[in-house]
């Protein structure tokens, strides 16, 4: 299984080299500590907007489309993304094209020019992306759930921002934010796949060693406060109700992080999971239903998401609560626990077959925790989870005062949901 090597340049920039000698492709991934949780209200959405803009032109490739054209000519796959706590830029191509790919992705990070005309054009693109999310309730429901949990603070704001803010961001806002957050000490370069380590290390040093060592601010602390069940309802005429039912949990540094992943798999990790069987197979009430957890730097939650028949919404909520209660009261049988461990481990390992997923696996850990758990160690930690651990963790997080429900559908009476929100 893949090992890795980490080096830190004199300016503080970190480099992860993850060799996969038999891979036909190699990925370059650049991650930077710049996500929506680092924003203030008047620039909410800027991290994501900036991620779009770097593709519109750099000092070396000033015209829109030049970077995309070069990457296409290399037969590369490429994209960028913005999350709550970091932004990423990546490209994957045949391994012998790595030098060109590294230079192109580095150019995106190092040399964007933020032309005013392109900012104006891209505003419309961002607003249409926001409109797309509004018209995609299976995605929008997760933003709504976060807003319920965290309210008017960065963790509760949409990553894409609001249309009002997007319309008012200026060229100066992008330059100021990038200069503050896109610094060497907050950046990681990951190279995963088949490559010559000595050669690629030299190329990375040549590209990034000139960056000055500069400090940046830490992420504002997320405030959490809840004393009773909460719900939020967004009215939308639709053919299906979308919901997230979940509870506050803990951050990514908590020792129970492997336990909650196994617990999520038991409840809603696959087609043989408890919630899939109960809600889809028995009730015939949903096409999709899944459980998962999102653990970040100083907060986290466990959530069950589903798209359900309007007429069966109350039955589904009650069924989910019953299944969550059951793991609080009863030990999960050893055979079921092992099945869920094997499913979880299999999902992780199969994902690591590709160089882009391998880069993400290592890079996301480094950018968040500065500690890497290798696949071998991760398997051992998952296998070490005991059935008593599941019950203990379920009892700690599945509590009325931590319970939250977000719903998008053709409803106007929130009280009907609040009355059933209890374990």
Legacy VTK file of the C-alpha trace (Angstrom):
# vtk DataFile Version 3.0
C-alpha trace
ASCII
DATASET POLYDATA
POINTS 423 float
0.000 0.000 0.000
1.204 3.491 -0.879
3.609 5.223 1.476
4.540 8.881 1.301
7.321 11.355 1.951
6.816 14.825 3.377
9.217 17.729 3.055
8.929 21.349 4.118
10.593 24.147 2.168
12.428 26.938 3.977
9.443 29.259 3.450
7.106 26.821 5.224
5.401 25.323 2.165
4.731 21.603 2.602
5.184 18.969 -0.095
3.762 15.430 -0.037
5.158 12.892 -2.493
2.982 9.785 -2.743
4.508 7.253 -5.162
2.305 4.707 -6.919
4.804 3.178 -9.366
2.313 1.089 -11.355
-0.071 3.981 -11.933
-0.572 5.084 -15.537
-1.460 8.607 -14.384
-0.085 11.136 -11.930
-1.969 13.888 -10.090
-0.820 17.297 -8.905
-2.968 18.767 -6.141
-2.450 22.151 -4.488
-4.373 22.815 -1.274
-4.503 26.119 0.586
-6.073 27.095 3.901
-8.681 29.370 2.317
-12.318 28.341 2.597
-15.605 29.934 3.525
-14.929 29.583 7.266
-12.059 32.063 6.882
-14.377 34.727 5.451
-16.293 37.622 6.977
-19.926 38.318 6.156
-19.154 41.076 3.663
-16.943 38.768 1.571
-18.807 35.474 2.036
-18.363 33.493 -1.183
-15.057 35.118 -2.122
-12.957 31.946 -1.625
-15.117 30.106 -4.149
-15.314 33.058 -6.556
-11.499 33.387 -6.461
-11.135 29.683 -7.275
-13.112 30.336 -10.476
-11.132 33.440 -11.393
-7.680 31.855 -11.428
-8.707 29.920 -14.548
-9.557 33.184 -16.334
-5.964 34.293 -16.752
-2.472 34.385 -15.263
0.556 36.569 -15.903
1.998 33.812 -18.117
-1.312 32.902 -19.766
-3.349 36.104 -19.713
-6.262 35.159 -21.949
-9.275 33.147 -20.740
-9.184 29.569 -21.990
-5.414 29.334 -22.376
-4.898 27.142 -19.311
-7.857 24.926 -20.151
-6.648 24.566 -23.737
-3.171 23.481 -22.658
-4.539 20.992 -20.129
-6.949 19.597 -22.711
-4.092 19.187 -25.178
-2.304 17.076 -22.567
-5.344 14.823 -22.243
-5.645 15.871 -18.616
-8.532 15.789 -16.209
-8.572 18.898 -14.035
-10.732 20.993 -11.777
-10.810 23.065 -8.600
-13.025 23.088 -5.535
-13.752 25.134 -2.441
-14.855 23.744 0.906
-15.466 25.243 4.316
-11.819 25.060 5.364
-9.663 24.810 2.231
-9.488 25.306 -1.532
-7.914 22.883 -3.991
-6.582 22.936 -7.561
-5.708 19.704 -9.337
-4.906 18.046 -12.623
-4.266 14.433 -13.597
-2.584 13.188 -16.755
-0.386 10.426 -18.107
2.666 10.181 -15.904
5.165 11.245 -18.566
3.371 14.605 -18.816
3.847 15.431 -15.140
6.318 18.300 -15.650
3.867 20.203 -17.868
0.941 19.473 -15.530
2.867 20.660 -12.472
3.820 23.898 -14.188
0.237 24.577 -15.298
-1.383 23.913 -11.925
1.337 25.933 -10.207
0.646 28.838 -12.563
-2.981 28.881 -11.391
-1.852 29.234 -7.795
1.112 31.542 -8.284
0.167 34.036 -10.985
-3.560 34.920 -11.298
-4.240 38.432 -12.597
-7.927 39.053 -11.730
-8.818 41.179 -14.752
-11.799 43.437 -14.053
-13.639 42.427 -17.216
-13.312 38.752 -16.342
-14.521 39.380 -12.793
-17.662 40.978 -14.228
-18.276 38.028 -16.557
-17.691 35.461 -13.851
-20.183 37.143 -11.498
-22.935 35.867 -13.765
-21.465 32.377 -13.749
-21.323 32.295 -9.945
-24.887 33.580 -9.619
-26.087 30.896 -12.020
-24.216 28.314 -9.935
-26.063 29.571 -6.858
-29.341 29.302 -8.824
-28.416 25.734 -9.766
-27.940 24.834 -6.098
-31.295 26.419 -5.242
-32.913 24.209 -7.887
-31.099 21.086 -6.625
-32.688 20.365 -3.244
-30.699 17.171 -2.685
-27.632 19.424 -2.513
-29.196 22.552 -1.032
-30.515 20.624 1.956
-26.967 20.255 3.315
-26.432 24.025 3.223
-29.749 24.468 5.009
-28.732 21.950 7.674
-25.429 23.772 8.275
-27.275 27.076 8.634
-29.546 25.458 11.231
-26.599 24.123 13.217
-24.326 27.151 13.143
-26.485 30.159 12.300
-24.957 33.526 11.406
-21.271 32.628 11.568
-18.876 31.302 8.901
-19.686 27.619 9.518
-23.355 28.403 8.879
-22.915 30.361 5.650
-23.084 28.891 2.148
-19.705 28.262 0.536
-20.917 29.936 -2.675
-22.072 33.004 -0.752
-25.120 35.161 -1.392
-25.999 36.872 -4.659
-25.865 40.275 -2.953
-22.263 39.782 -1.795
-21.180 38.272 -5.126
-22.523 41.320 -6.973
-20.437 43.670 -4.821
-17.016 41.972 -4.625
-14.278 44.081 -6.210
-10.901 43.383 -7.773
-9.291 44.792 -4.642
-11.169 42.296 -2.463
-9.694 39.368 -4.398
-6.155 40.748 -4.347
-6.279 41.525 -0.623
-7.731 38.132 0.318
-5.314 36.179 -1.862
-2.289 38.066 -0.532
-3.411 37.338 3.003
-4.410 33.679 2.716
-2.428 32.245 -0.218
0.874 32.067 1.646
3.547 29.370 1.664
2.928 28.223 5.235
-0.768 27.619 4.519
-0.164 25.683 1.292
0.462 22.030 0.436
1.633 20.540 -2.863
0.722 16.872 -3.341
2.075 14.721 -6.145
0.621 11.197 -6.345
1.210 8.496 -8.943
4.215 7.361 -10.938
7.123 9.808 -10.937
10.821 10.313 -10.296
10.957 11.665 -6.746
14.276 13.479 -7.044
13.245 15.149 -10.308
9.843 16.261 -9.104
11.229 17.541 -5.807
13.628 19.753 -7.757
10.830 21.062 -9.972
8.623 21.888 -6.980
11.498 23.736 -5.303
12.193 25.712 -8.466
8.553 26.763 -8.747
7.768 27.569 -5.116
10.970 28.349 -3.190
10.787 32.039 -4.136
7.547 32.532 -2.191
8.268 34.660 0.879
7.518 33.364 4.353
4.445 35.289 5.537
1.993 34.730 8.339
-1.777 34.518 8.007
-4.650 34.555 10.477
-6.154 31.458 12.066
-9.707 30.400 11.406
-12.321 32.046 13.658
-13.571 29.655 16.327
-16.983 28.145 15.619
-19.507 28.683 18.395
-21.905 25.870 19.269
-24.932 26.226 21.520
-28.086 24.117 21.641
-30.388 23.091 24.496
-33.368 21.544 22.672
-34.255 19.992 19.297
-34.208 22.403 16.343
-35.786 22.368 12.904
-35.803 24.505 9.786
-38.247 24.315 6.895
-37.778 25.717 3.385
-40.921 25.775 1.284
-40.494 24.494 -2.260
-43.003 23.010 -4.679
-41.385 19.712 -5.585
-42.080 16.074 -6.346
-39.995 14.863 -3.422
-39.146 16.023 0.099
-35.459 16.279 0.971
-34.270 16.152 4.548
-31.225 15.943 6.758
-31.795 14.655 10.267
-28.727 14.768 12.447
-26.970 15.670 15.655
-23.952 17.688 16.722
-20.926 15.478 17.166
-17.254 16.462 17.594
-14.241 17.708 15.640
-11.763 15.816 13.478
-9.208 15.536 16.290
-11.527 13.501 18.519
-10.374 9.923 19.190
-13.903 8.702 18.354
-13.624 9.758 14.708
-13.160 6.162 13.538
-16.020 4.945 15.698
-18.472 7.443 14.198
-17.465 6.407 10.670
-18.257 2.773 11.466
-21.501 3.834 13.155
-22.499 5.769 10.023
-21.817 2.701 7.890
-23.943 0.465 10.122
-26.840 2.888 9.896
-26.648 4.123 6.323
-23.454 3.121 4.546
-24.770 0.811 1.863
-27.684 -1.146 0.435
-27.595 -3.612 3.329
-27.478 -0.902 6.009
-30.220 -0.509 8.592
-31.708 2.716 7.262
-31.641 1.593 3.630
-33.474 -1.578 4.581
-35.985 0.182 6.839
-36.817 3.267 4.761
-36.348 2.067 1.192
-37.005 -1.669 1.326
-39.698 -1.817 4.047
-41.436 1.549 3.742
-40.794 2.087 0.014
-40.504 5.753 0.927
-37.178 6.855 -0.564
-34.862 6.289 -3.484
-31.773 7.463 -1.621
-31.025 7.433 2.075
-27.561 7.564 3.585
-25.769 8.357 6.810
-22.440 10.104 7.226
-20.407 12.456 9.353
-18.621 15.710 8.618
-15.796 16.373 11.078
-13.863 19.640 10.749
-11.311 21.669 12.695
-13.489 22.704 15.620
-16.937 21.249 14.986
-18.665 18.288 13.400
-21.969 16.510 12.953
-23.591 13.177 12.176
-26.375 13.327 9.597
-28.892 11.163 7.758
-30.015 12.515 4.384
-32.879 11.281 2.243
-35.270 12.171 -0.551
-38.698 10.863 0.373
-42.359 10.624 -0.597
-44.243 13.708 0.687
-46.978 11.524 2.181
-44.470 9.455 4.163
-42.256 12.201 5.591
-43.385 11.763 9.204
-43.065 7.984 8.992
-39.520 8.359 7.641
-38.426 10.805 10.357
-39.828 8.516 13.041
-38.166 5.480 11.469
-34.779 7.226 11.370
-35.105 8.263 15.013
-36.044 4.704 15.963
-32.962 3.295 14.236
-30.701 5.874 15.891
-32.277 5.011 19.250
-31.765 1.297 18.674
-27.970 1.623 18.431
-28.062 3.545 21.717
-29.837 0.714 23.495
-28.665 -2.481 21.796
-25.205 -3.742 20.946
-24.651 -4.157 17.213
-24.129 -7.902 16.544
-20.522 -8.885 15.881
-21.287 -10.154 12.365
-23.021 -6.894 11.380
-20.210 -4.845 12.870
-17.607 -6.759 10.870
-19.646 -6.429 7.683
-19.763 -2.647 8.138
-16.029 -2.489 8.877
-15.284 -4.492 5.738
-17.592 -2.291 3.667
-16.025 0.893 4.990
-12.466 -0.367 4.483
-13.301 -1.626 1.004
-14.758 1.749 0.012
-11.617 3.540 1.203
-9.152 1.167 -0.461
-11.022 0.979 -3.775
-11.065 4.761 -3.848
-7.298 4.864 -3.518
-6.802 3.030 -6.812
-6.669 6.350 -8.671
-3.926 8.934 -8.266
-6.354 11.842 -7.740
-8.101 10.081 -4.845
-4.717 9.115 -3.422
-3.615 12.758 -3.523
-6.846 13.856 -1.854
-6.545 11.193 0.856
-3.112 12.404 1.941
-3.553 16.097 1.216
-6.857 16.573 3.038
-5.422 15.049 6.202
-2.325 17.252 6.086
-4.236 20.475 5.429
-6.646 19.862 8.319
-4.726 17.997 11.014
-1.059 18.128 9.956
-1.038 14.428 10.816
-1.372 11.654 8.260
-2.908 8.277 8.969
-1.752 5.928 6.213
-4.204 3.433 4.701
-2.625 0.573 6.684
-3.003 2.484 9.953
-6.529 3.524 9.050
-7.538 -0.095 8.488
-6.151 -1.035 11.902
-8.034 1.792 13.597
-11.309 0.812 11.920
-10.806 -2.862 12.766
-10.146 -1.907 16.410
-13.658 -0.433 16.838
-15.737 -2.520 19.265
-19.494 -2.912 19.422
-19.440 -1.277 22.867
-17.741 1.752 21.280
-20.673 2.205 18.904
-23.195 2.121 21.719
-21.190 4.539 23.869
-20.696 7.038 21.038
-24.348 6.772 19.969
-25.432 7.550 23.532
-23.153 10.583 23.617
-24.373 12.179 20.381
-27.925 10.884 19.819
-29.566 13.133 22.405
-32.657 15.321 22.160
-30.728 18.520 22.912
-28.367 17.827 19.970
-31.056 16.911 17.449
-31.601 18.918 14.244
-33.895 18.506 11.237
-33.755 20.427 7.951
-36.512 19.936 5.364
-37.088 21.208 1.825
-40.537 20.504 0.431
-44.105 21.789 -0.045
-44.779 22.445 3.647
-45.612 25.575 5.612
-46.266 24.148 9.086
-42.958 23.665 10.885
-44.723 22.735 14.123
-45.759 19.355 12.687
-42.091 18.387 12.460
-41.041 19.806 15.800
-43.515 17.641 17.714
-41.881 14.400 16.541
-38.272 15.483 17.158
-37.330 13.361 20.144
-35.578 10.069 20.725
LINES 1 424
423 0 1 2 3 4 5 6 7 8 9 10 11 12 13 14 15 16 17 18 19 20 21 22 23 24 25 26 27 28 29 30 31 32 33 34 35 36 37 38 39 40 41 42 43 44 45 46 47 48 49 50 51 52 53 54 55 56 57 58 59 60 61 62 63 64 65 66 67 68 69 70 71 72 73 74 75 76 77 78 79 80 81 82 83 84 85 86 87 88 89 90 91 92 93 94 95 96 97 98 99 100 101 102 103 104 105 106 107 108 109 110 111 112 113 114 115 116 117 118 119 120 121 122 123 124 125 126 127 128 129 130 131 132 133 134 135 136 137 138 139 140 141 142 143 144 145 146 147 148 149 150 151 152 153 154 155 156 157 158 159 160 161 162 163 164 165 166 167 168 169 170 171 172 173 174 175 176 177 178 179 180 181 182 183 184 185 186 187 188 189 190 191 192 193 194 195 196 197 198 199 200 201 202 203 204 205 206 207 208 209 210 211 212 213 214 215 216 217 218 219 220 221 222 223 224 225 226 227 228 229 230 231 232 233 234 235 236 237 238 239 240 241 242 243 244 245 246 247 248 249 250 251 252 253 254 255 256 257 258 259 260 261 262 263 264 265 266 267 268 269 270 271 272 273 274 275 276 277 278 279 280 281 282 283 284 285 286 287 288 289 290 291 292 293 294 295 296 297 298 299 300 301 302 303 304 305 306 307 308 309 310 311 312 313 314 315 316 317 318 319 320 321 322 323 324 325 326 327 328 329 330 331 332 333 334 335 336 337 338 339 340 341 342 343 344 345 346 347 348 349 350 351 352 353 354 355 356 357 358 359 360 361 362 363 364 365 366 367 368 369 370 371 372 373 374 375 376 377 378 379 380 381 382 383 384 385 386 387 388 389 390 391 392 393 394 395 396 397 398 399 400 401 402 403 404 405 406 407 408 409 410 411 412 413 414 415 416 417 418 419 420 421 422
